[in-house]
Amino acid sequence: MSRLFGTDGVRGMANADLTPELALSLAAAAARVLAEHDTSHRPVAVVGRDPRASGEMLEAAVTAGLTAAGADVLRLGVLPTPAVAFLVAELDADLGVMISASHNPMPDNGIKFFAKGGVKLSDELEDEIEARLGETASRPTGAGVGRVTDVPDAASRYIDHLLLSTPHDLHGLKIVVDCANGAASTTAPQAYRRAGAEVVAIHADPNGLNINDGVGSTHLDVLQAAVLEHGADLGIAHDGDADRCLAVDGTGAQVDGDQIMAVLALALKDAGELKDDTLVATVMSNLGLHLAMKDNGVRLLTTAVGDRYVVEELRAGGYSLGGEQSGHVILPSHATTGDGLLTALRLMARVAATGKTLTDLAGVMRRLPQVLINVRVADKAAVAAAETVSKAVAEVTAELGETGRVLLRPSGTEQLVRVMVEAPSHEEAHGAAARLAEVVSAVG
């Protein structure tokens, strides 16, 4: 039987895969597990959601499950995922629950848990919660039933925290922010205006059905056009739950997560705040980031794909900055998880503090053309062990030298091998990737 928890909580089509019954059981099991791990007091949980329509139903189910298991609930309403993580610690709660499917289409939804302090649950705790699903347990009655309290100042507490974490005001900047009709539709424009920017907000009118619908960080063309139309200095794009941030410079060019990390790494280094002059990224980050960091005296550590692996490396070394090409950026001194609003504020603060354009700042890194081919195979393990594959990889790697990179990565969920090649030109990258894909396909 496959594991219920994925890399980012439990997700599925709302009311089909992710039913209110499942949500209630998950929440009740989480409350029972937490209560048993700490019997010193009655558990307190904060619950937030993004604005998709099914979130209302799932919020009710999660709240019922928590209170039925004897936990008190602090209901936050619609807020970004990183706001929920922050408020777990801010409100001294034992558990955080975010109801969101991030950048997924509206019919999907998900449930993500945070432990005390606002950190993601360990695999062991998730497995323990999953094992307790549907168990028959005695329920509290009378005064033992959990109570529900709304937190009307939840958004303002989060925005105050963001502003305290921003090293320079944004006066003089005109920006466009695409809120994806998601969880940051109110908080992002408010935060950026309070920081001093002139803000044009687009796709900031969620109706429960339009989240991520052709907008946000997965559809940058809309933001690119808006930046040019309004003559803005830059644009910021969030996804449905605002745990990520991508950008567009004043010319309309995309600034991806690798470039954002390059800008922030040098900003922290200049301020003497980049621990051990080290940046943490995944193996999918562009070779251009590796070269740019090397040229600027920054060591780049790489992890497996997934923000949880980045967080693990950050904690292990006490490092200051890490993230993914997709725009998940973690600043551990200010957040326990990827925070798109915090990332955007730090990026814009660097623009304002230096007086340089985002074009100039992002220019520290040249993105090398990157080609990714997914090869469907019968046996991923056989491909990994094949001598013909390793020989072909070695040949292409030698041909590219320091000007390119090869990465073969088996899919974690399907019989696929992902062939990724970076090279000085798109033609070179595509040609090398196609050659390797043929070898992989012949074996698999």
SEROVEX-207599 format. One record per residue (C-alpha): residue number from 1; residue in one letter; z, y, x. Coordinates in steps of 0.5 Angstrom, whole numbers. Example, Ala and Ser with C-alpha at 12.3 -4.5 7.8 and 13.67 -1.06 7.14 Angstrom:
BEGIN
   i aa    c3    c2    c1
   1  A    16    -9    25
   2  S    14    -2    27
//
This chain:
BEGIN
   i aa    c3    c2    c1
   1  M     0     0     0
   2  S    -2     7     3
   3  R     3    12     4
   4  L     4    17    -1
   5  F     6    23     3
   6  G     0    26     7
   7  T     0    30    13
   8  D     2    36     9
   9  G     6    33     3
  10  V     3    30    -3
  11  R    -3    32    -6
  12  G    -8    30   -11
  13  M   -12    32   -18
  14  A    -6    35   -22
  15  N    -4    31   -28
  16  A    -9    25   -26
  17  D    -6    23   -19
  18  L    -1    28   -19
  19  T     3    27   -25
  20  P     9    31   -28
  21  E    12    24   -28
  22  L    11    23   -21
  23  A    13    30   -19
  24  L    20    29   -23
  25  S    21    23   -19
  26  L    19    26   -12
  27  A    24    32   -14
  28  A    30    27   -16
  29  A    29    23   -10
  30  A    29    28    -5
  31  A    35    31    -8
  32  R    39    25    -8
  33  V    37    23    -1
  34  L    39    30     1
  35  A    46    30    -3
  36  E    47    23     1
  37  H    46    26     8
  38  D    50    32     7
  39  T    56    30     2
  40  S    60    37     3
  41  H    57    41    -2
  42  R    52    41    -8
  43  P    45    41    -6
  44  V    41    48    -7
  45  A    33    48    -7
  46  V    28    53    -8
  47  V    22    52   -11
  48  G    15    56   -11
  49  R     8    55   -13
  50  D     1    58   -12
  51  P    -2    61   -19
  52  R    -6    55   -20
  53  A    -5    53   -28
  54  S    -2    46   -26
  55  G     3    49   -22
  56  E     7    52   -29
  57  M     7    44   -31
  58  L     9    42   -24
  59  E    14    47   -23
  60  A    18    45   -29
  61  A    17    38   -27
  62  V    20    39   -20
  63  T    26    43   -23
  64  A    27    38   -28
  65  G    28    33   -23
  66  L    32    37   -18
  67  T    37    39   -24
  68  A    37    32   -27
  69  A    40    29   -20
  70  G    45    35   -19
  71  A    42    40   -15
  72  D    42    47   -17
  73  V    35    51   -17
  74  L    33    58   -14
  75  R    26    59   -18
  76  L    22    64   -13
  77  G    15    64   -18
  78  V     9    65   -14
  79  L     9    66    -7
  80  P     6    64    -1
  81  T     8    57     3
  82  P    11    61     9
  83  A    15    65     4
  84  V    18    59     1
  85  A    20    56     8
  86  F    23    63    10
  87  L    27    63     4
  88  V    30    56     5
  89  A    33    59    11
  90  E    34    66     8
  91  L    38    64     2
  92  D    42    58     6
  93  A    38    53     1
  94  D    38    45     3
  95  L    31    44     1
  96  G    25    48    -1
  97  V    19    46    -5
  98  M    12    49    -5
  99  I     7    47   -11
 100  S     0    48    -8
 101  A    -6    45    -5
 102  S    -7    50     0
 103  H   -15    51     0
 104  N   -17    45    -4
 105  P   -20    47   -11
 106  M   -17    49   -17
 107  P   -16    42   -21
 108  D   -12    39   -15
 109  N    -5    41   -13
 110  G     1    38    -8
 111  I     8    38    -7
 112  K    11    40     0
 113  F    18    39     2
 114  F    22    44     7
 115  A    28    41    10
 116  K    34    46    11
 117  G    32    52    16
 118  G    25    52    13
 119  V    22    46    17
 120  K    18    41    15
 121  L    21    34    13
 122  S    21    29    18
 123  D    17    22    17
 124  E    23    19    16
 125  L    26    23    11
 126  E    19    23     7
 127  D    19    15     8
 128  E    26    15     5
 129  I    24    19    -1
 130  E    18    15    -2
 131  A    22     9    -2
 132  R    27    12    -7
 133  L    22    14   -12
 134  G    23    11   -19
 135  E    30     8   -18
 136  T    35     7   -23
 137  A    41    12   -21
 138  S    47    15   -24
 139  R    46    22   -27
 140  P    51    27   -27
 141  T    53    30   -34
 142  G    56    36   -36
 143  A    58    41   -31
 144  G    55    36   -26
 145  V    48    38   -28
 146  G    44    43   -24
 147  R    43    50   -26
 148  V    37    54   -25
 149  T    37    61   -23
 150  D    31    66   -22
 151  V    30    70   -15
 152  P    27    77   -17
 153  D    27    80   -10
 154  A    24    74    -7
 155  A    18    77    -5
 156  S    21    84    -3
 157  R    26    79     2
 158  Y    20    76     5
 159  I    16    82     6
 160  D    22    86     9
 161  H    22    80    14
 162  L    14    81    16
 163  L    15    88    17
 164  L    21    87    22
 165  S    17    82    25
 166  T    11    87    26
 167  P    11    90    33
 168  H     7    96    31
 169  D     5   100    25
 170  L    -2   100    22
 171  H    -3   107    21
 172  G   -10   109    22
 173  L   -13   102    20
 174  K   -17   101    14
 175  I   -18    94    12
 176  V   -20    89     7
 177  V   -16    83     5
 178  D   -19    77     1
 179  C   -13    74    -3
 180  A   -17    68    -5
 181  N   -14    69   -12
 182  G    -8    65    -9
 183  A    -1    66    -8
 184  A    -2    72    -3
 185  S    -5    76    -8
 186  T     1    81    -9
 187  T     5    80    -3
 188  A    -1    81     2
 189  P    -4    88     0
 190  Q     4    90    -1
 191  A     6    88     6
 192  Y    -1    91     9
 193  R     0    98     5
 194  R     8    98     7
 195  A     6    97    14
 196  G     1   103    14
 197  A    -6   101    13
 198  E   -11   103     8
 199  V   -12    97     4
 200  V   -18    95     0
 201  A   -16    88    -4
 202  I   -21    83    -6
 203  H   -20    77   -10
 204  A   -13    79   -12
 205  D   -13    77   -19
 206  P   -11    70   -20
 207  N   -12    67   -27
 208  G   -10    60   -26
 209  L   -17    58   -26
 210  N   -20    62   -20
 211  I   -16    60   -14
 212  N   -21    59    -8
 213  D   -27    59   -12
 214  G   -32    61    -8
 215  V   -27    66    -4
 216  G   -22    66     1
 217  S   -22    64     8
 218  T   -27    58     7
 219  H   -32    63     4
 220  L   -32    69     9
 221  D   -39    71     7
 222  V   -36    75     1
 223  L   -31    79     6
 224  Q   -36    80    11
 225  A   -40    84     6
 226  A   -34    88     3
 227  V   -32    90    10
 228  L   -39    93    12
 229  E   -39    96     5
 230  H   -33   100     5
 231  G   -33   101    13
 232  A   -27    98    14
 233  D   -24    97    21
 234  L   -23    89    20
 235  G   -22    84    14
 236  I   -17    79    13
 237  A   -18    72     9
 238  H   -13    68     7
 239  D   -13    61     3
 240  G   -10    59    -3
 241  D    -3    59    -1
 242  A    -4    64     5
 243  D    -1    59    11
 244  R    -7    61    15
 245  C   -11    67    17
 246  L   -18    68    19
 247  A   -21    75    20
 248  V   -28    79    20
 249  D   -29    85    25
 250  G   -32    92    24
 251  T   -39    89    25
 252  G   -38    84    20
 253  A   -37    78    25
 254  Q   -32    72    24
 255  V   -26    72    28
 256  D   -24    65    28
 257  G   -17    62    29
 258  D   -18    61    37
 259  Q   -20    68    38
 260  I   -14    70    34
 261  M   -10    66    38
 262  A   -13    69    44
 263  V   -11    76    42
 264  L    -4    74    40
 265  A    -3    70    47
 266  L    -5    76    51
 267  A    -1    81    47
 268  L     5    77    48
 269  K     4    76    55
 270  D     3    83    56
 271  A    10    84    52
 272  G    13    79    57
 273  E    14    75    51
 274  L    10    69    52
 275  K    14    63    54
 276  D    12    60    61
 277  D     5    64    59
 278  T     3    58    55
 279  L    -1    57    49
 280  V    -1    51    44
 281  A    -7    49    41
 282  T   -11    42    38
 283  V   -16    38    42
 284  M   -21    41    37
 285  S   -20    48    40
 286  N   -26    51    43
 287  L   -28    50    50
 288  G   -28    58    50
 289  L   -21    59    49
 290  H   -19    54    55
 291  L   -24    58    59
 292  A   -21    65    57
 293  M   -14    63    57
 294  K   -15    60    65
 295  D   -18    67    66
 296  N   -12    71    64
 297  G    -7    67    67
 298  V    -5    63    61
 299  R    -4    55    61
 300  L    -7    52    55
 301  L    -3    45    52
 302  T    -7    41    47
 303  T    -4    36    42
 304  A    -7    32    36
 305  V   -11    35    30
 306  G    -5    38    25
 307  D    -1    43    25
 308  R     5    39    25
 309  Y     3    36    32
 310  V     3    44    34
 311  V    10    45    32
 312  E    13    39    35
 313  E    10    41    42
 314  L    12    48    41
 315  R    19    46    39
 316  A    19    41    45
 317  G    18    46    50
 318  G    21    52    47
 319  Y    14    56    47
 320  S    12    62    43
 321  L     5    61    40
 322  G     1    56    38
 323  G    -4    54    32
 324  E   -11    51    30
 325  Q   -18    54    30
 326  S   -18    54    22
 327  G   -13    60    22
 328  H    -6    56    22
 329  V    -2    60    27
 330  I     5    59    29
 331  L    10    64    32
 332  P    16    60    32
 333  S    21    66    34
 334  H    19    69    27
 335  A    17    63    22
 336  T    18    56    22
 337  T    11    54    19
 338  G     4    57    19
 339  D     4    64    16
 340  G    -2    68    15
 341  L     1    74    13
 342  L     5    74    19
 343  T    -1    73    23
 344  A    -5    78    20
 345  L     0    83    21
 346  R     1    81    29
 347  L    -7    82    30
 348  M    -7    88    26
 349  A    -1    91    30
 350  R    -5    89    37
 351  V   -11    93    34
 352  A    -7    99    32
 353  A    -3    99    39
 354  T    -9    98    44
 355  G   -13   103    40
 356  K   -19    98    41
 357  T   -23    95    36
 358  L   -22    88    34
 359  T   -29    86    37
 360  D   -27    89    43
 361  L   -20    85    43
 362  A   -24    78    41
 363  G   -29    79    46
 364  V   -24    76    51
 365  M   -26    69    49
 366  R   -33    67    48
 367  R   -34    61    43
 368  L   -39    56    46
 369  P   -43    53    41
 370  Q   -40    47    38
 371  V   -44    41    34
 372  L   -40    36    30
 373  I   -43    29    28
 374  N   -39    24    23
 375  V   -42    17    25
 376  R   -40    12    20
 377  V   -38     5    23
 378  A   -36    -1    21
 379  D   -30    -2    26
 380  K   -27     4    29
 381  A   -23     0    34
 382  A   -29    -3    37
 383  V   -33     3    38
 384  A   -27     6    42
 385  A   -27    -1    46
 386  A   -34    -1    48
 387  E   -36     0    55
 388  T   -43     3    53
 389  V   -40     9    49
 390  S   -35    10    55
 391  K   -41    10    60
 392  A   -45    15    55
 393  V   -39    20    54
 394  A   -38    20    62
 395  E   -45    21    63
 396  V   -46    27    58
 397  T   -39    30    61
 398  A   -42    30    68
 399  E   -48    33    66
 400  L   -44    39    62
 401  G   -39    40    68
 402  E   -34    45    67
 403  T   -39    49    62
 404  G   -38    44    56
 405  R   -34    39    53
 406  V   -34    32    49
 407  L   -29    29    44
 408  L   -30    23    41
 409  R   -25    22    35
 410  P   -24    17    30
 411  S   -22    19    23
 412  G   -15    18    21
 413  T   -17    16    14
 414  E   -24    13    14
 415  Q   -29     9    18
 416  L   -32    15    22
 417  V   -32    17    29
 418  R   -33    24    30
 419  V   -37    26    36
 420  M   -36    33    38
 421  V   -40    37    44
 422  E   -39    44    46
 423  A   -45    47    51
 424  P   -47    53    53
 425  S   -53    53    48
 426  H   -53    50    41
 427  E   -59    46    43
 428  E   -56    43    49
 429  A   -50    41    45
 430  H   -54    38    39
 431  G   -58    34    44
 432  A   -52    31    47
 433  A   -48    30    41
 434  A   -54    26    38
 435  R   -55    22    44
 436  L   -48    20    43
 437  A   -48    19    36
 438  E   -54    14    37
 439  V   -50    10    42
 440  V   -44    10    37
 441  S   -48     8    31
 442  A   -51     2    35
 443  V   -44    -1    37
 444  G   -41     1    30
//
